[in-house]
Amino acid sequence: MKRIQYITITALASVVLSSCVVGQKYQRTELNSPTAYREAFLLTGDTIAMPWKAFYKDPMLQELIDKALTKNFEIATALKTMEQVDLNYKQVKLALLPTLDLNVTANRSYLSKTSLNGSLSEQFTGQKYLDDYNANLALSWEADIWGKAALQKRDARASYFAQKENLSALKTRIIVQVAQAYYSLLGLDEQLKIAEKNIDITDVTLKMMRLQYNSGVISSLAVNQTEAQKKTAELLIPQAKTAIAVQENALQLLCGSFPDKIIRSGSFDNSTIEAKFPAGIPASLLSRRPDVKASEYMVMSAAAKSGLAKAAMYPSLTLTPQIGANSFEFEKWFDFPGSITKTIAVGLVQPLFRKKELSTAYKVAKLEQEKAVISFKQSYTTAIGEVSDAMAKLKYAEERSTLIDHKSLAMEKAVKDATLLYGNGMVNYLEVITAQNNALQNDLEAIAIKLERINSAIDLYRALGGGVE
């Protein structure tokens, strides 16, 4: 009776002590956020909370993104990792429960006839061997004195949500890659059209020069240089087609498919993205950026691990009761209550000398926690830098876009005027060739600037945490 009282008192004491959690609750590190972004860029609207399907309105692009989110190999691998972390999280939730094992053994021992046990056993049983049949249920439970189970749950929970945010960050990156690859395709299509248009314009000029050459008005030098100008435009066609094929293959790979053509539902002229974003303050990044959130969850996980390392230096209390049936004869193995065996054990283990392994492990865990904090600050600072970079690129790309539009109008007029004046004999052929070449280069530059503006808008949308539903 007294033993039962002792065990009861011990169990109650362990429950009371279980509230002594070693690890401290997580407190966010002071980030000292700037109050505004570097670029004074006026942003309006509520695009950050907008899902990607509302931001990318091209139906073919939406189809490609849906396909990538479903079949992309990186995402598929990350989803499997997510399943593993989920299983671990569910397992840790059961940490406070005891373990229960069923052990069933049967053995026969042939003892030495010259030994005392052997001679007595043969006299008692009349057999030259000794049987032992044993079956027992063994329960083991460790009292959670220092809150190890709570710390394990914190660690597993933080790891679970960190992986979830990493998955969101990966999906966001894949969406951006698909979108930028798609718009690059549209840009290459436009380059191909410009090259073909320039060839047609040069053909008209070349026909006129050949007539003048046959009439003896100009020399063969003018004809040859005009033909060279035409070849310059023709060289762009295979170059653009090669780039288109490579880009299509890369986009199909992002979507988890074999190399093939990509159907485009729009044109580069009407593929603009409205860059309307809320200005906000840098601190708002924490509520949207999945990579920053994942980094903070890793700080939580490291804090829990340091608490577990500290708890390992403190004593542990275990309770291991057993009940079973034991007999040296098979017929009497389950002859209750005579064959019943009972064992009740309480153990207290206090590490004393482990060659500083436990203290070293705790110090290492604390350093890992400090490294996680530094990594969190770095990811947060990087996020602000990415927003600032994207704002600057978008701001000045829009300025360049306006300027290139004015320049394009001037170049188009210059080509028309040069062709008209040349027909009237008021300018030489070099001025016509120069005007056409300048117009070609200007058109290619205009495509590059427009693509830069689109990519900057996409980068800003991602940098501000958009795109995660």
Secondary structure, 3 states (H helix, E strand, C coil): CHHHHHHHHHHHHHHHHCCCCCCCCCCCCCCCCCCCCCCCCCCCCCCCCCCHHHHCCCHHHHHHHHHHHHHCHHHHHHHHHHHHHHHHHHHHCCCCCCEEEEEEEEEEECCCCCCHHHHHHHHHHCCCCEEEEEEEEEEEEEECCCCHHHHHHHHHHHHHHHHHHHHHHHHHHHHHHHHHHHHHHHHHHHHHHHHHHHHHHHHHHHHHHHHHHHCCCCCHHHHHHHHHHHHHHHHHHHHHHHHHHHHHHHHHHHCCCCCCCCCCCCCHHHCCCCCCCCCCCHHHHHHCCHHHHHHHHHHHHHHHHHHHHHHCCCCEEEECCEEEEEECCHHHCCCCCCCEEEECCEEEECCCCCCCHHHHHHHHHHHHHHHHHHHHHHHHHHHHHHHHHHHHHHHHHHHHHHHHHHHHHHHHHHHHHHHHHHHCCCCCHHHHHHHHHHHHHHHHHHHHHHHHHHHHHHHHHHHCCCCCC
